[in-house]
Amino acid sequence: MTRQGSFNFLIYNVYMAIKPTCDTCGKELTEFGAIVLSPPDESSKVRKYHLCVDCFEKLALPK
């Protein structure tokens, strides 16, 4: 396998192995939505939430 072929194989495996779901509605993410980070807690840790496009639009766009 060439260096470029190896790189393409790595990208293919990374995208196929991870199947995140929306932390709000539970749907599998088929396109990029958003990642929301919480404020840091007392130990400087943050929580990360994945959102689908629909849930992000409900959260972020004014009505």
C-alpha positions, 0 to 999 in steps of 0.5 A, spaced: 500 500 500 502 506 498 503 512 503 497 516 500 493 509 499 494 508 507 492 515 508 485 514 505 484 507 508 485 510 515 480 516 513 475 510 511 476 506 517 475 512 522 469 515 519 466 508 518 467 506 525 464 511 529 456 512 529 455 518 534 448 519 536 444 526 538 444 527 545 438 530 545 433 526 540 437 520 540 438 519 532 444 517 529 448 523 526 448 522 518 451 529 517 455 534 521 450 538 526 454 541 532 458 539 539 456 543 545 461 544 551 458 545 558 461 550 562 467 547 566 466 544 573 470 545 579 475 540 577 475 544 570 472 538 566 467 539 561 461 535 558 461 534 551 454 533 547 453 531 540 447 535 537 443 533 530 442 539 525 435 539 527 436 539 535 441 545 534 437 549 530 431 548 535 437 550 540 440 556 537 436 559 532 431 565 534 424 564 533 
